[in-house]
Amino acid sequence: MRRIVILLPIVALLSACGGMIPGGRAPQKQTVQRSTQVFTPSPEAQQCYNGLGLAKASFTPLPDQYYAAGCSAVSSVRLSGLSSDDAKFGVTNLGAVTCPLAQTFANWARFGVDRAARQILGSPLARIETMGSYSCRTIAGRDKLSAHATANAIDVSAFVLADGRRISVTGQWSGGTLQERQFLQVIHASACKRFGTVLGPAYNAAHSDHFHVEVSARSFCR
């Protein structure tokens, strides 16, 4: 009996290995598709995606959006997870954030928050809870747009540890144990070294329940 050999074409799939976005998406020269919109991120955004990939953050690039009243979300991403030195942890309630803010936030969460939680509270971080990021609004009591209106600010409300403890800004900044208060003060100071503007309970009553962190040209920590 004659053997019939059928040769099938082999398609070689090539992908860049460096700076992979978690989930297998390669950021280099990537065209990102979301719903019916297709966009090609700028070289600066691509470089930022690479940095987030190196930080082992889980994120989704978002198309540029421009809204009424001067609000926008440009070169933004949606963060869904962050990494410590040896583990993953979550982040909640975030919409669009600019990629530079996301990169700064990821580094602060790893080197500032998680390490402080381990050293001061004896437990690694499991989750960072936020009050959100993008919101088309002005600064309270002023006509000037808030950094939230350009997806350039995050309001952080609480930190959940791997052992189940929840350390909230509103509950533990003044009323927590000595270690809990120290933890919040240390990570607040750490944020001031990384972000341009950091506002907390010491600033005013409007920030009594969260840390407002934003990337800005000025340096203001309170």
Buried (B, 14 or more C-beta within 10 A) or exposed (E): EEEEEEEEEEEEEEEEEEBBBBEEBBBBEBEBEEEEEEBEBEEEBBBBBBBBBEBBBBBBBBBBBEEEEEBBBBBBBBBBBBBBEEEEBBBBEBBBBBBBBBBBBBBBBBBBBBBBBBEBBEBBBBBBBBBBBBBBEEEEEEEEBBBBBBBBBBBBBBBBBBEEBEBBBEBBBEEBEEEBBBBBBBBBEBBBEBBBBBBBBEBEEEBBBBBBBBBBEEEEBB
